[in-house]
Amino acid sequence: MKGHRSISCSLRAFTGFQVFLIAVLPIAVGAVPYQELVPGFKRLKSSVIVRKIDVPTAANLDFAAYDRNPVLHDPPGKKPKKNPSSIAVNGLTFEGALKFPVKNLGATPLSKEEKDRPMAWKPFNKRSWQVVKDDFLQGVVGRINGYKWADPEVYQPYQEVATIYLHEQEHLPEFWVKIEFAPWVSFVRQLEDEDGDGYRELYGKLNIDAMNADSLAKIVAWVKHDYTVTLLDRQQMTDWITDLASYWYPTRNTDILDLGEDGVWPDKRTKRRIVRELDGLAVTSPLAVVEGKPFSPDRPIYNVYIVETPPETPVAREAPPSTPRSEAGIAEAVLSDNFRKNSRVFSSEVARYGSYKKWEEANYPFFDGVRSWLLTFPPEQMGLEGNDGWLFFRKSFDYILSGDIGQQALFRNPLPHITELKNYLNSQGVDLLFVAVPNKEEVYYRYLSDSIPAPNVPILTPYGRKFFADLQQAGVEVIDLLPAYLDAREKDSLSGMFLYQKQDTHWTGRGMEIAADLIAGRIREYSWYKRGMDTVAYTLRDTIVQRSGDLADRLPTDRQAVYKPQSIAVRRVFNPDGTPYRGNHIGGPILLIGDSFTGVFELVDCKSAGIGSHIAARCRLPVDIITSWGGGPMVRQKMLRSRGKYLDRKRVVVYLMVARDLYDYSQGWDPLREGE
């Protein structure tokens, strides 16, 4: 059967996992980087992939994640108004970017070994930039991906380079590619759907005649001697999946599931339709189970990755004994200097700017300008280009233009759910500090567009401020970052320093450290801290990281090549023995939970330089960290599953999340469920 493989597994146990399966499965033609284990998998219909990677190179892992993945499918917002005239396959050169176009893989000059080493284009592109700072290949592919046919107003790409192959012809390197046409592209009639996945394909050689010879040689050497051959260890694979989830999170709503001590999936929380789709397939101790909700919170899509590695011997960690709790208990929070200062600030803002409604009305000209500016972009486009190389995230403007956050429907309203968490923690003798990271757009709105008038009130979101006041009225202590950020923005205006990355939704090292200072300063005021605890002398070291940013990929394909990875200065935190700090301290008195802002620089990029590490360094105490890449509202249940039975060792939970998810969060807020 063309494009299919028969896999028979009968109660067979594999190292690290178990599979119960008898099925005929489709696989990508010529691809061996992974095996798809889901019975009857269909790219356009399936809600789960289970992929086994026998040889865990970075190239194979990347290909398993990006090849025919339903979580990456983008339904069209609108289709072209008219179809262009028919064109022969050999004429599909995309204005010279492609040579020798052919209809199937067999018609290419690739050897069997070369066909068996496909590389997913998107991660290949990001990684190759780190090898050589040359965007020639990206520019050629951008001409293909950005080619518009009958209607350039259609935002989604008509076609995209999905896979790249290295071919050496008489020792001369060539790059051949597979181009996939969107399922709604029907006017190119001579193409074939060789692997039966609903996407018709075209193959061809990239036109790299003008590429710098040294750059090409370096990329070829990296592919042959590193990317496709170097085996990753378990920690490197964990870093890989964490990085993947972090980049997919903003638009795919992805998060890495905590499977608990059993490590079995599917579990009792898995929806019945997913279990039916798996048809008896069960996995034990996978590398990761990633839940994505790109279209609807009610229609999750699961990515399961399995790698056969020798089982690791668990390292026993003795948790420090619990320390006596403050008799003052939770009353200490509402009597703190920080709590009182916040209350004064919230009151003074209303006194200065008027009621929240009048405050909002004062900024109507600015809001109208923002709405008009947003209309200049296709509604599907999440990354928006501002001035001076700044990129912004469309969903943040929903928060800025929102009404009263605390008046949303129950499943959208964060107020009762954060209060519920506070009450639960209080019942366990644990304090809660809530930290909302201001949206980048609230701080650097001056870089949006010259067409937008300046706001009359520099604090854009009156109902965001009202929400924090409402939280404190409910007894939830807030760490208020916005005034400090606005003040730092003005002080930094002449120095070229910024609090946020220009091409990313997240903060820079400077923005993160300001937050760490404020949070740690409050923790050091707790009575249990002042009574004295065994402290740790952490050290800090300056370093530079390169980050592409999570917004460049949200631009139209023909604009992505404009934005190169940028250098970001951060400080890494090290333990007294010289090892990098790791936030897995179950017995630590401080628990940090939150969204991707707790993971950036902590779990991805340079690592050990995130806000959890810096709170630890400032408090001289270990900080336990739980990150939900799927968003701040999702982390509460994750905390209960993984740390519920260890709360007697905690003194304070710092709950940190980006402000935009306080309004109309796509997946809603679920009530806390103990024991799940």
C-alpha positions in Angstrom: 0.0 0.0 0.0 1.6 3.2 -1.1 2.7 5.5 1.7 1.7 3.1 4.5 3.5 0.7 6.8 2.2 -2.2 8.8 3.2 -2.1 12.4 2.3 -5.1 14.6 2.8 -4.8 18.4 1.1 -7.3 20.7 1.5 -6.5 24.4 5.1 -5.6 23.6 7.1 -3.6 26.1 9.6 -1.1 24.9 12.2 0.7 27.0 10.5 3.8 28.5 7.1 3.0 27.1 4.5 0.4 26.3 2.3 0.2 23.2 -0.7 -2.0 22.5 -1.4 -1.8 18.8 -2.2 -3.6 15.6 -2.6 -1.2 12.8 -1.8 0.0 9.3 -0.3 3.4 9.6 0.5 6.2 7.1 4.0 7.5 7.2 5.7 10.3 5.2 7.1 8.9 2.0 10.8 8.3 2.4 10.8 9.4 6.0 12.4 7.4 8.8 13.1 10.0 11.5 10.0 8.8 13.4 7.2 6.2 13.5 3.6 7.4 13.8 1.8 5.0 16.2 -1.8 6.4 16.1 -4.0 4.0 14.2 -5.5 5.5 11.0 -3.8 8.9 11.6 -5.1 11.6 9.3 -3.5 15.0 9.2 -6.6 17.0 8.6 -8.9 15.0 11.0 -6.8 13.4 13.8 -6.6 15.1 17.2 -3.5 13.2 18.4 -0.1 12.1 17.2 2.1 9.6 19.0 5.6 9.6 17.4 8.4 7.3 18.3 11.9 8.6 17.5 14.4 5.7 17.4 17.5 8.0 16.8 17.1 11.1 18.9 19.1 13.7 16.8 17.9 17.3 16.8 17.0 16.8 13.1 14.8 13.8 13.8 13.1 15.4 16.8 12.4 18.6 14.8 11.0 16.6 12.0 8.7 14.5 14.3 7.3 17.8 15.6 6.8 19.7 12.4 5.9 17.0 9.8 2.2 16.7 9.1 1.2 17.9 12.6 -2.5 18.7 13.1 -1.7 21.3 15.7 0.1 23.4 13.0 -2.7 23.3 10.5 -4.2 26.7 9.8 -7.8 26.8 8.3 -8.1 29.6 5.8 -9.7 32.9 7.0 -10.9 33.4 3.4 -10.2 31.9 0.0 -9.0 33.7 -3.1 -11.7 35.5 -5.0 -10.6 34.0 -8.3 -8.2 31.3 -9.5 -5.3 32.0 -11.8 -4.9 30.4 -15.1 -3.6 26.9 -15.1 0.2 26.5 -15.1 2.4 23.5 -15.7 4.5 22.0 -13.0 7.7 22.8 -14.7 6.7 26.4 -14.7 6.3 26.6 -10.9 9.7 28.4 -10.2 8.3 31.2 -8.0 10.1 33.9 -10.0 13.3 31.9 -10.1 13.5 30.8 -6.4 13.1 27.1 -7.4 14.8 25.1 -10.1 13.7 21.8 -11.7 10.2 21.5 -10.1 8.9 17.9 -10.1 5.7 16.3 -8.8 7.1 13.6 -6.5 10.1 12.7 -4.4 11.0 9.8 -6.7 11.6 12.3 -9.6 14.3 14.1 -7.6 18.0 13.1 -7.8 18.1 12.4 -4.1 19.7 9.1 -3.0 17.9 6.8 -0.7 20.1 7.9 2.2 19.3 11.5 1.4 15.6 10.9 1.2 15.8 9.1 4.6 17.3 12.3 6.2 14.5 14.9 5.7 14.7 18.1 7.8 11.8 20.3 8.8 12.3 23.7 7.3 11.2 26.0 10.1 13.5 24.6 12.9 16.3 24.1 10.3 16.0 27.8 9.5 16.2 28.9 13.1 19.1 26.6 13.9 21.2 27.3 10.8 21.1 31.0 11.7 23.1 30.2 14.8 25.7 28.4 12.6 26.2 31.2 10.2 24.6 34.6 10.3 23.5 34.5 6.6 19.9 34.8 5.7 20.3 33.8 2.0 18.4 30.5 2.3 15.7 32.2 4.3 15.3 34.8 1.6 14.9 32.2 -1.1 12.4 30.3 0.9 10.6 33.5 1.8 10.0 34.2 -1.9 8.3 30.8 -2.3 6.2 31.0 0.9 5.3 34.6 0.2 4.2 34.1 -3.4 0.6 35.2 -3.8 -1.4 34.1 -6.8 -4.9 35.3 -7.6 -5.6 37.3 -4.5 -2.8 38.8 -2.4 -5.3 39.8 0.3 -5.4 36.2 1.5 -3.3 36.1 4.6 -2.5 32.4 4.9 0.3 31.2 2.6 -0.9 29.5 -0.5 2.1 27.2 -0.3 5.0 26.7 2.1 8.4 24.9 2.1 7.9 22.1 4.6 10.9 19.9 4.2 14.5 20.5 3.1 17.0 17.8 1.9 20.8 18.0 1.5 21.9 16.6 -1.8 25.6 16.4 -2.9 26.0 16.2 -6.6 29.7 15.4 -7.5 30.7 17.0 -4.2 28.7 20.1 -4.9 26.0 20.7 -2.3 22.4 21.4 -3.3 19.3 21.9 -1.2 16.1 20.3 -2.4 12.7 21.1 -0.8 9.2 19.8 -0.5 6.6 22.5 -1.0 3.1 21.8 0.4 0.1 23.6 -1.0 -2.7 24.4 1.3 -5.7 22.1 1.1 -7.9 25.0 -0.2 -5.5 25.6 -3.2 -7.2 23.7 -6.0 -6.2 25.6 -9.1 -2.8 24.0 -9.6 -4.3 20.8 -11.1 -1.2 18.8 -12.0 0.1 18.3 -8.5 -0.1 15.0 -6.5 -0.8 14.3 -2.9 1.8 11.6 -2.7 1.4 10.7 1.0 -2.4 11.1 1.1 -2.4 13.7 3.9 -4.6 16.3 2.2 -1.8 18.6 1.1 -0.5 18.3 -2.5 3.2 18.6 -2.9 5.9 20.0 -5.2 9.6 19.2 -5.1 12.4 21.2 -6.5 16.0 22.6 -6.0 16.5 25.9 -4.2 18.3 28.4 -6.4 21.4 29.1 -4.2 23.7 30.0 -7.1 24.4 33.4 -5.5 24.9 32.1 -1.9 28.2 32.9 -0.2 30.4 29.8 -0.6 31.8 30.0 3.0 28.3 30.2 4.5 27.1 27.3 2.4 30.1 25.2 3.4 29.5 25.9 7.1 25.8 24.9 6.9 26.6 21.7 5.0 29.2 20.7 7.6 26.7 21.4 10.4 24.0 19.3 8.8 26.4 16.4 8.1 28.4 16.3 11.3 26.0 17.7 13.9 22.3 18.3 13.2 21.6 14.9 11.7 24.0 12.7 13.6 24.7 14.0 17.1 22.5 12.1 19.7 20.8 14.2 22.3 20.8 13.1 26.0 17.7 13.2 28.2 18.3 16.7 29.5 18.9 18.0 25.9 15.7 16.3 24.8 13.8 17.9 27.7 15.2 21.3 26.7 14.1 20.6 23.2 10.5 20.0 24.1 10.4 22.9 26.5 11.7 25.2 23.8 9.2 23.9 21.3 6.2 24.4 23.6 7.4 27.9 24.4 7.5 29.0 20.7 4.1 27.3 19.9 2.4 28.7 23.0 1.3 32.2 21.9 -0.8 31.0 18.9 -1.2 27.3 19.5 -2.0 27.4 23.2 0.4 24.6 24.0 1.4 23.2 27.3 3.4 20.2 28.5 1.2 18.0 30.6 2.2 16.7 34.0 1.5 13.0 34.0 2.1 12.5 37.7 4.0 9.7 39.3 2.5 7.0 37.1 3.6 8.6 33.9 0.9 6.9 31.9 -1.1 8.5 29.1 -4.0 8.7 28.3 -5.2 9.1 31.9 -8.5 9.7 33.5 -8.5 13.4 32.5 -8.2 12.5 28.8 -11.4 13.1 26.8 -13.2 10.1 25.6 -12.9 10.9 21.9 -9.1 11.0 22.2 -9.1 7.6 23.9 -11.3 6.3 21.1 -9.0 7.7 18.5 -6.0 6.0 20.2 -7.9 2.7 19.9 -6.2 1.0 22.7 -2.8 2.7 22.4 -1.3 3.5 25.8 2.0 5.2 26.5 4.2 4.9 29.7 6.9 7.5 30.5 7.0 9.4 27.2 9.5 12.2 26.6 6.5 14.5 26.7 2.8 14.9 26.1 2.0 18.4 24.7 -1.6 19.6 24.8 -2.5 22.3 22.2 -5.7 24.2 21.7 -5.1 26.1 18.5 -8.8 26.4 17.5 -11.0 25.8 20.5 -10.5 25.0 24.2 -13.0 22.2 23.6 -11.0 20.6 20.8 -7.5 19.8 22.2 -4.8 18.3 20.0 -2.2 16.1 21.6 1.5 15.6 20.6 3.1 12.6 22.2 6.8 12.0 21.7 8.5 8.7 22.6 12.2 8.2 22.7 13.9 4.9 23.7 16.5 5.8 26.3 18.0 3.8 29.2 15.9 4.4 32.3 17.5 7.0 34.6 18.3 6.1 38.2 16.2 8.6 40.3 18.3 10.8 42.5 16.9 10.9 46.0 16.3 14.4 47.2 15.8 14.9 50.9 13.4 17.8 51.4 14.2 20.1 54.3 11.9 19.9 57.3 8.9 22.2 57.6 9.6 25.4 59.5 7.1 26.8 62.0 4.3 28.9 60.5 3.6 32.4 61.5 0.9 32.6 64.1 -0.2 35.9 62.5 -1.1 33.8 59.5 -2.8 35.3 56.5 -3.6 38.6 58.2 0.0 39.4 57.7 -0.6 39.9 54.0 -3.3 42.6 54.3 -1.2 44.5 56.9 2.0 44.6 54.8 3.5 47.8 53.6 3.3 46.6 50.0 -0.5 45.9 50.4 -1.1 49.4 51.9 1.1 51.1 49.3 -0.9 49.4 46.5 -4.2 50.6 48.0 -2.9 54.2 48.1 -1.7 54.0 44.5 -5.0 52.6 43.2 -7.0 55.3 45.1 -4.7 58.1 44.0 -5.0 57.1 40.3 -8.8 57.4 40.5 -8.5 60.7 42.3 -6.1 62.0 39.5 -7.8 60.6 36.4 -11.4 60.4 37.4 -13.7 57.3 37.6 -12.6 54.4 35.5 -15.2 55.3 32.9 -14.0 58.9 32.6 -10.4 57.6 32.6 -11.4 55.4 29.7 -13.2 58.2 27.9 -10.1 60.4 28.2 -8.2 57.9 26.1 -10.8 57.4 23.4 -8.8 59.1 20.7 -5.9 56.8 21.4 -8.2 53.7 21.4 -9.8 54.8 18.2 -6.3 55.2 16.6 -5.4 51.7 17.8 -8.5 50.2 16.3 -7.9 51.9 13.0 -4.3 50.7 13.0 -5.4 47.1 13.7 -7.7 47.2 10.7 -4.6 47.6 8.4 -3.6 44.0 9.2 -5.5 40.8 8.3 -7.5 39.6 11.3 -5.6 36.3 11.3 -2.2 38.0 11.7 -1.0 37.8 15.3 2.3 39.5 14.9 2.0 43.2 14.0 4.9 45.4 12.8 5.3 48.8 14.6 8.0 51.4 14.3 11.8 51.0 14.6 11.7 47.2 14.4 9.2 46.6 17.2 6.7 43.8 16.9 3.5 43.5 18.9 1.0 40.8 19.7 -2.6 41.3 18.5 -4.2 39.5 21.5 -2.7 42.1 23.9 -4.9 44.8 22.4 -8.0 42.9 23.5 -6.9 43.5 27.0 -6.1 47.2 26.4 -9.4 47.8 24.7 -11.4 45.7 27.2 -14.2 46.7 29.5 -14.4 45.7 33.2 -12.3 42.6 33.6 -14.1 41.7 36.9 -17.5 41.6 35.2 -16.8 38.8 32.7 -18.8 35.6 32.8 -17.7 33.2 35.6 -15.6 30.9 33.4 -13.8 34.0 31.9 -13.5 36.0 35.1 -10.2 35.6 36.9 -11.3 37.4 40.1 -13.2 34.5 41.7 -10.7 31.9 40.6 -7.6 33.8 41.9 -9.6 34.4 45.1 -10.4 30.7 45.3 -6.7 29.8 45.0 -5.9 32.4 47.7 -8.5 30.9 50.1 -7.3 27.4 49.4 -3.7 28.2 50.1 -4.7 30.1 53.2 -6.4 27.0 54.4 -3.0 25.3 54.0 -1.2 28.0 55.9 0.4 29.5 52.7 0.3 33.1 51.5 -0.3 34.2 47.9 1.3 37.0 46.0 -0.3 37.7 42.6 1.9 39.3 39.9 0.5 40.4 36.5 3.3 41.2 34.0 2.2 44.3 32.1 1.7 43.8 28.4 4.5 45.0 26.2 2.0 47.1 24.4 1.0 49.0 27.6 4.6 50.1 28.1 5.9 50.7 24.6 2.8 52.0 22.9 4.8 54.9 21.4 6.3 52.4 18.9 3.0 51.2 17.5 2.4 53.7 14.7 2.8 57.4 14.0 -0.9 57.5 13.0 -2.0 56.8 16.6 -2.4 59.9 18.8 -0.7 59.9 22.2 -2.9 58.8 25.1 -4.2 61.6 27.4 -3.6 59.3 30.4 -0.3 57.4 30.3 -1.8 54.4 32.1 -3.8 52.9 29.2 -6.0 50.3 30.9 -8.2 51.8 33.7 -10.1 48.5 34.1 -6.8 46.6 34.5 -6.0 48.9 37.5 -9.6 48.4 38.8 -9.1 44.7 38.6 -5.9 44.9 40.8 -7.8 47.1 43.3 -10.7 44.5 43.3 -8.2 41.7 44.0 -6.8 43.5 47.0 -10.3 44.2 48.2 -10.8 40.5 48.1 -7.7 40.0 50.2 -5.3 39.0 47.5 -2.0 40.9 47.7 -0.6 42.2 44.4 2.9 43.0 43.3 2.2 45.9 41.0 4.8 46.1 38.3 3.3 48.7 36.0 4.4 51.9 37.8 7.9 50.6 38.1 8.0 49.7 34.4 6.7 53.1 33.3 9.2 54.8 35.5 12.1 52.7 34.1 10.9 53.3 30.6 11.4 57.0 31.0 14.8 56.6 32.7 16.0 54.2 30.0 14.8 56.2 27.0 18.2 57.8 26.4 20.3 54.7 27.2 18.9 52.3 24.5 17.9 49.8 27.2 14.5 48.2 27.0 12.2 46.2 29.4 10.9 43.9 26.6 12.4 42.2 23.6 11.5 44.0 20.4 10.6 40.8 18.5 9.1 38.8 21.3 6.2 39.0 23.7 8.5 38.6 26.7 10.7 40.8 28.8 14.4 41.4 28.6 16.8 40.6 31.4 16.3 44.2 32.7 12.5 43.9 32.8 12.7 40.6 34.5 15.2 41.8 37.1 13.0 44.7 38.1 10.2 42.3 38.7 12.5 40.0 40.7 13.6 43.0 42.9 10.0 43.8 43.7 8.9 40.3 44.4 12.0 39.4 46.5 11.7 42.7 48.4 8.2 41.7 49.5 9.2 38.1 50.4 12.0 39.4 52.7 9.4 41.3 54.7 7.5 38.2 55.8 7.9 37.4 59.5 9.0 33.8 58.8 11.8 35.2 56.7 12.9 37.8 59.3 13.0 35.1 61.9 15.9 33.6 60.1 16.4 30.6 57.8 19.3 28.7 56.4 20.3 30.8 53.4 22.3 29.9 50.2 25.0 32.1 48.7 24.2 32.1 45.0 26.4 33.8 42.4 25.5 35.7 39.2 27.4 35.8 35.9 26.8 38.0 32.9 26.0 36.2 29.6 24.5 37.0 26.2 21.8 34.9 24.5 20.4 34.9 21.0 16.7 34.8 20.6 14.6 35.0 17.4 11.5 36.1 19.2 8.1 34.5 19.2 6.5 37.2 17.1 8.5 37.0 13.9 6.9 33.7 13.0 3.5 35.4 13.3 4.2 37.8 10.5 3.3 37.2 6.8 5.9 34.7 5.4 7.4 37.3 3.1 8.2 39.6 6.1 9.7 37.0 8.5 13.2 37.2 6.9 13.5 40.8 7.9 13.7 40.0 11.6 17.0 38.3 12.6 17.8 36.8 16.1 18.8 39.5 18.6 21.4 39.5 21.4 20.0 39.8 24.9 22.1 40.4 28.0 21.0 38.4 31.0 22.6 37.1 34.2 22.8 33.4 35.1 22.4 32.2 38.6 24.8 29.5 40.0 24.7 27.4 43.1 27.6 27.5 45.6 29.1 24.4 43.9 29.2 26.2 40.6 26.3 24.3 38.9 23.5 26.3 37.2 20.5 26.9 39.4 17.5 24.6 38.7 14.1 25.4 40.1 13.0 21.9 41.2 13.2 22.4 45.0 10.1 20.6 46.4 11.2 21.4 49.9 11.8 25.1 49.2 9.7 27.6 51.1 8.9 29.8 48.0 6.9 28.4 45.1 6.7 30.3 41.9 3.9 29.3 39.5 2.9 30.9 36.2 3.0 31.1 32.5 5.8 31.4 30.0 7.2 34.5 31.8 8.4 32.0 34.5 10.1 29.9 31.8 11.9 32.4 29.5 15.6 32.4 30.4 14.8 29.8 33.0 14.0 26.7 30.9 14.7 28.0 27.3 17.6 30.0 25.8 20.5 30.2 28.3 18.6 28.8 31.3 19.1 29.5 35.0 18.7 33.2 34.3 14.9 33.5 34.7 12.8 35.2 37.3 12.7 32.2 39.6 16.5 32.0 39.7 16.8 35.7 40.4 14.2 35.6 43.2 16.3 32.8 44.7 19.5 34.8 44.4 17.9 37.9 46.0 16.2 36.0 48.9 19.1 33.6 49.3 16.5 30.8 49.4 15.7 28.0 47.0 12.6 28.7 44.8 10.5 25.9 43.5 9.2 26.7 39.9 6.2 25.4 38.0 5.7 26.7 34.5 2.6 26.3 32.3 3.4 27.2 28.7 -0.3 27.0 28.0 -1.0 30.2 30.0 -1.3 31.4 33.6 -4.9 30.2 34.2 -3.8 26.6 33.5 -1.0 26.5 36.1 -3.2 26.3 39.3 -4.3 22.8 38.6 -0.8 21.8 37.6 0.4 23.1 40.9 -2.1 21.0 42.8 -1.2 17.8 40.9 2.5 18.2 41.4 2.9 20.0 44.7 -0.4 19.5 46.5 1.0 17.1 49.0 4.1 19.3 49.6 2.3 22.5 50.5 3.1 22.1 54.2 6.7 22.9 53.2 5.7 26.2 51.4 5.4 29.6 53.0 4.4 31.7 49.9 3.2 31.0 46.4 4.1 33.7 43.8 1.5 33.5 41.0 2.9 35.3 37.9 1.2 35.6 34.6 0.9 38.1 31.7 -1.9 40.7 32.1 -3.4 40.0 28.6 -4.7 36.6 29.8 -6.8 38.3 32.5 -9.3 39.3 29.8 -11.2 36.8 27.6 -8.7 34.0 28.1 -9.4 31.6 25.3 -9.5 28.4 27.4 -11.4 29.9 30.3 -10.8 29.5 34.0 -11.7 26.1 35.6 -12.5 25.7 39.3 -9.8 24.1 41.4 -10.0 20.3 41.7 -8.2 18.7 44.5 -6.9 15.2 44.0 -6.6 15.3 40.2 
